[in-house]
Amino acid sequence: MSKKIELLVGFFVALSIAALLMLSYKVAQKGILGNDKTYVLYAKFSNIGGLKVRAPIKVGGVVIGRITHISLDTKDYTPLVALTIEKKYNQFSDATSASVLTSGLLGEQYIGLDPGFVDDSVGMLKPGDFIEDTKPALVLEKLIGQFLFSKGSK
């Protein structure tokens, strides 16, 4: 009886390990945004706060992409962020703005896109274009410091 239980437990453990390996392989194959086609837009910010690679890009709370690369532009020393967006969301105008936002008070940071307006006088963003209108992250420590110093000077 004990040999049979040991054999069943061993089989269950081996099956579990195989299932975990297969699951991790499937996730690795999908990449950051799954199998959908993507394109890249770029944005420069004066401050990105705690923004990280793989952070979501949202429009109205809906995730449309992920941040795939963050670097420092060597010409003007500002953070340069690569925004990888699903191809089905390719109708952003030149009037689109990007903001570094936070989920909740101390939550994760993400990029929020505001599509702006679309008319004949405004062109559309193409893959590789820069989003010109950007708003930096609000750093909580800076805001608290400004509040405290403004109260102390009165």
N, C-alpha and C positions, 0 to 999 in steps of 0.2 A: 504494500500500500504506500509506504513512504517513498519508494523508488518512483512510483507512478506520479505522485504529487511533485517530487523534485523535477521530474521530466516535464510536467505541465508548466511549472513555474519557469523553468529554463526556456521552454518554448515561448511562453508569454513575454519574458524579458527580451529574447531575441527578436520577436515580432515587434515589440515596442521600439527597440533601437532601430530596426529597419524602417519603421514608420516615421520616426523622427529624422532620420537621414534623408528619406524621400521628401519630407515636408521642407527641410532646410534647402534641399536642392531645388525644389519648385520655387521657393521664395527667392533664392539667389538668381534663378533664371529670369524672373519677372523684372528685376531691376527696381529702380526707384518709382517709376510710374506705371508699372505693368507692361503689357505688350503694345500699348497704344503708341502711335507716332507722336513725336514731340518737336518743339522748336525752342530756340533760346532767345531771350531778350536780356538786356543788361541794364543795370541801374547803379548810379553812384550816390552814396549817402555821406553826409558829414559825420554821422555817428550811427553805427548799427547795433549798439548795446550788446546784448548777449545772443544775437542772432547766430544760428548755426546751420551748417550744411544739412540738408534733408528737412529743414523747416518748411512748413506748408506755405503755399501762395494761395490766397483766398480772394474771392470776389463775393461780397455780400454773405460771407460765412461759408461759401462752397469752395472746397479745395479743388483748384484747377491745375496745380503743379507743385513742384518742389524746388528748393534752392539746391543747385548742384555744385557751386563753386563760389568761394569768397576769397578775394585777394586784395592787396593794396596796390592801387595805381601808383607807379613809380614817378609819374610826372607831377601830380599834384597831391600825392599822399592821402588820397581819400579811399575808403573802402569801395571795392567794385564787386557787385553781386551778380552772378549768373542765374537767371530765372528760367528754369525749364518748364514749359507749359504744354499741356496736351494740345495736339494739333486741332482738335475740334473747337477750341477756343481761340480762334485766330482773327477775330474781328475787333481788335483794339485800335482805337484811333490814336493819333499823335497827341491828343489832349489827355491821354491816360496819365494818372498820377499813381505813384507807389509810396506807401508809408510802412515804416516798421512799427508794428502794433504788438500788444501783449494780450493774451487770453487771461482775463481776470486781473487781479491786482499783482500777483507774483507768478503768473503762469508763463507758458512758453511764448517766445516771440515768433512772429510770422510776418510775411509781407502781405499787406492788403492792397489790392489794386482797385482804383476807382476809374471805370472806363471812360469817364468824361462824355463829351457829346460827339455825335457823328453828323456831319453835313458835307456839302461839296467843297467847302473851303479847307477842310481838315483832311489830311492824308491818313493812311492806315499804317500801323507798325508792321514791319516785315521782319522775318527771322534775322537776328544779329543786330537789330536796331537798339538804340538806347532810349530808355524812358527818361525824359528830361526833367519832369516835375516830380521831385522826390521829397519826402518829409522824414527827417531822422527819428531815431528812437528817443522816447522820453526817458531819461535816466532818473529813477526814483530818488536816489541820493541827492542829485542836483536840485530837484524840486523841493525836497525837504529842507535842504540848506538855504535855498532862496526864501522859503517861507519863514524859516527861523530868523534869518538875518533881516528880512523886511519887518518882522515883528519887533526885533531888538532895536532897530533904528528909530522907532516911533516913540 
